[in-house]
Amino acid sequence: MSEVKGVLVIGEVSDGKLLGVTRELLGIGRKLADTLGEHLSAAILGAQLGDLGKELVAYGADKAYLVQDPLLAQENADAYVAAAEKVVRQVQPNVLLLGQTVLGRDISPRLATRLGTALAPDCVELAIDPATKLLHMTRPVYGGNARAIYVCEKARPQMATVRPKAFSVLERNDARAGEVVQLAAGLDPAQVRVKVLDRQKKASEGLRLEDARVVVTGGRGMGGPENFKYLDELAKTLKGAVGASRAVCDAGWVSPSLQIGLTGKVVTPDLYITVGISGASQHMAGCSGSKVIVAINKDPDANIFKEARYGVVGDWKQVLPALTEKVKELVQG
Ligand SMILES: Cc1cc2nc3c(=O)[nH]c(=O)nc-3n(C[C@H](O)[C@H](O)[C@H](O)COP(=O)(O)OP(=O)(O)OC[C@H]3O[C@@H](n4cnc5c(N)ncnc54)[C@H](O)[C@@H]3O)c2cc1C
């Protein structure tokens, strides 16, 4: 791409609302654009986007593109890649950011290939190098045990997906000035090879794991699915959510949707309590961004104690009920 300029964020909409990660993308996008002295554009794709352009501006965009097409009614990667490519070619950004979401993971490598650029996925830090003005894209590697900084020297746009909750959101300002542009995606049904026949939403009770400020996670040391009720009780008392290790999900003790880790969900709560979890690097890849990790494990040599700020060496059957009772007392004041 020649003559590239500015930062472009491709956001996501769910049930008519901007996803949290879209607001976070606008927060970091604004910071990068200001550092570069360039503008911030944001695009969202869908069939009916209503007034969301104003919201993109209120959260930091100088220019909001609403890319609408009936074929974008469902999250269909073929349609989304084609529409995203259209808006990127129109905006010609220097920096392109998407969320590391289910859709973002699906479309970003395909989009990078079409644009002839590289992609740094799952970034947790983004900064402009003051000397070179290049984007430094930092992401966890080796199952979360190290961080690598990537730089895209030649190809444009410099492209990254960002991990949800890794960046903060700007305060909403409805008085911010910005332009909202309607852009027809002009999709050809022949471009869309995948047909979505049905979409089933799993009814979930309580908080989404990714949104919870407290997560209580159980591992194989819990001994069986019947014991997860003790985790539920502590999570409920702390207004949090329950997660699980892959060992537990693979054993069918709990739903795979609770899995945290390299091949599961990534969470960054204020408080992450692990019970009967060894702390394998693949598990830590999903929770190492938590502010405080507390571990309960009967093995004093378990790796989790190297990762946790606070640890209790003991059998959860003794420790957990006592902890829950104490927390209840404190919560009730
Ligand atoms: C490619 C790949 C991807 C992976 N992705 C993931 C992932 O996304 N998420 C994930 O979690 N794992 C993942 N894994 C698996 C990971 O390597 C570990 O096998 C898994 O995390 C172990 O789960 P665990 O800690 O529950 O079980 P274990 O490793 O078996 O640990 C159980 C712990 O419970 C303790 N314990 C036992 N009884 C008690 C008791 N009564 N009280 C207190 N403590 C007790 C034990 O001391 C032990 O430390 C992946 C592996 C691979 C190869």
The ligand as a Tripos MOL2 file, in Angstrom:
@<TRIPOS>MOLECULE
LIG
   53    58     1     0     0
SMALL
NO_CHARGES

@<TRIPOS>ATOM
      1 C1         -0.8520  -27.7700   23.2170 C.3       1 LIG1
      2 C2         -1.3960  -27.7880   24.6170 C.ar      1 LIG1
      3 C3         -2.3570  -26.8630   24.9540 C.ar      1 LIG1
      4 C4         -2.8630  -26.8440   26.2620 C.ar      1 LIG1
      5 N1         -3.7980  -25.9010   26.5910 N.ar      1 LIG1
      6 C5         -4.2220  -25.8380   27.8790 C.ar      1 LIG1
      7 C6         -5.1440  -24.8280   28.2850 C.ar      1 LIG1
      8 O1         -5.6170  -24.0210   27.4850 O.2       1 LIG1
      9 N2         -5.5140  -24.7830   29.5730 N.ar      1 LIG1
     10 C7         -5.0360  -25.6780   30.5270 C.ar      1 LIG1
     11 O2         -5.4220  -25.5680   31.6960 O.2       1 LIG1
     12 N3         -4.1840  -26.6420   30.1550 N.ar      1 LIG1
     13 C8         -3.7770  -26.7590   28.8690 C.ar      1 LIG1
     14 N4         -2.9330  -27.7590   28.5130 N.ar      1 LIG1
     15 C9         -2.6670  -28.8320   29.4950 C.3       1 LIG1
     16 C10        -1.6180  -28.4770   30.5250 C.3       1 LIG1
     17 O3         -0.3380  -28.8190   30.0200 O.3       1 LIG1
     18 C11        -1.8490  -29.2650   31.8300 C.3       1 LIG1
     19 O4         -1.8720  -30.6420   31.5380 O.3       1 LIG1
     20 C12        -3.1490  -28.9050   32.5480 C.3       1 LIG1
     21 O5         -3.2430  -27.5090   32.7070 O.3       1 LIG1
     22 C13        -3.1640  -29.5630   33.9150 C.3       1 LIG1
     23 O6         -4.3710  -29.3170   34.5480 O.3       1 LIG1
     24 P1         -4.4730  -29.3290   36.1290 P.3       1 LIG1
     25 O7         -3.5590  -28.3210   36.7150 O.co2     1 LIG1
     26 O8         -5.9300  -29.2280   36.4590 O.co2     1 LIG1
     27 O9         -4.0470  -30.8260   36.4970 O.3       1 LIG1
     28 P2         -2.7170  -31.4140   37.1070 P.3       1 LIG1
     29 O10        -1.5260  -30.9730   36.3810 O.co2     1 LIG1
     30 O11        -2.9690  -32.8560   37.2440 O.co2     1 LIG1
     31 O12        -2.6310  -30.7510   38.5700 O.3       1 LIG1
     32 C14        -3.5040  -31.0430   39.6170 C.3       1 LIG1
     33 C15        -2.9650  -30.3330   40.8570 C.3       1 LIG1
     34 O13        -3.8960  -30.5030   41.9060 O.3       1 LIG1
     35 C16        -3.1620  -30.6670   43.1240 C.3       1 LIG1
     36 N5         -4.0390  -31.3840   44.0400 N.ar      1 LIG1
     37 C17        -4.4480  -32.6780   43.9770 C.ar      1 LIG1
     38 N6         -5.2990  -32.9580   44.9800 N.ar      1 LIG1
     39 C18        -5.4330  -31.8060   45.7020 C.ar      1 LIG1
     40 C19        -6.1760  -31.4580   46.8580 C.ar      1 LIG1
     41 N7         -6.9830  -32.3260   47.4600 N.pl3     1 LIG1
     42 N8         -6.0700  -30.1830   47.3390 N.ar      1 LIG1
     43 C20        -5.2590  -29.2710   46.7300 C.ar      1 LIG1
     44 N9         -4.5400  -29.5730   45.6300 N.ar      1 LIG1
     45 C21        -4.6270  -30.7970   45.1070 C.ar      1 LIG1
     46 C22        -1.9280  -31.4450   42.7230 C.3       1 LIG1
     47 O14        -0.8810  -31.2300   43.6530 O.3       1 LIG1
     48 C23        -1.6180  -30.8840   41.3430 C.3       1 LIG1
     49 O15        -0.6810  -29.8250   41.4150 O.3       1 LIG1
     50 C24        -2.4170  -27.7940   27.2170 C.ar      1 LIG1
     51 C25        -1.4380  -28.7240   26.8580 C.ar      1 LIG1
     52 C26        -0.9360  -28.7180   25.5730 C.ar      1 LIG1
     53 C27         0.1180  -29.7230   25.2180 C.3       1 LIG1
@<TRIPOS>BOND
     1     1     2 1
     2     2     3 ar
     3     2    52 ar
     4     3     4 ar
     5     4     5 ar
     6     4    50 ar
     7     5     6 ar
     8     6     7 ar
     9     6    13 1
    10     7     8 2
    11     7     9 ar
    12     9    10 ar
    13    10    11 2
    14    10    12 ar
    15    12    13 ar
    16    13    14 ar
    17    14    15 1
    18    14    50 ar
    19    15    16 1
    20    16    17 1
    21    16    18 1
    22    18    19 1
    23    18    20 1
    24    20    21 1
    25    20    22 1
    26    22    23 1
    27    23    24 1
    28    24    25 2
    29    24    26 1
    30    24    27 1
    31    27    28 1
    32    28    29 2
    33    28    30 1
    34    28    31 1
    35    31    32 1
    36    32    33 1
    37    33    34 1
    38    33    48 1
    39    34    35 1
    40    35    36 1
    41    35    46 1
    42    36    37 ar
    43    36    45 ar
    44    37    38 ar
    45    38    39 ar
    46    39    40 ar
    47    39    45 ar
    48    40    41 1
    49    40    42 ar
    50    42    43 ar
    51    43    44 ar
    52    44    45 ar
    53    46    47 1
    54    46    48 1
    55    48    49 1
    56    50    51 ar
    57    51    52 ar
    58    52    53 1
@<TRIPOS>SUBSTRUCTURE
     1 LIG1         1 GROUP 0 **** ****
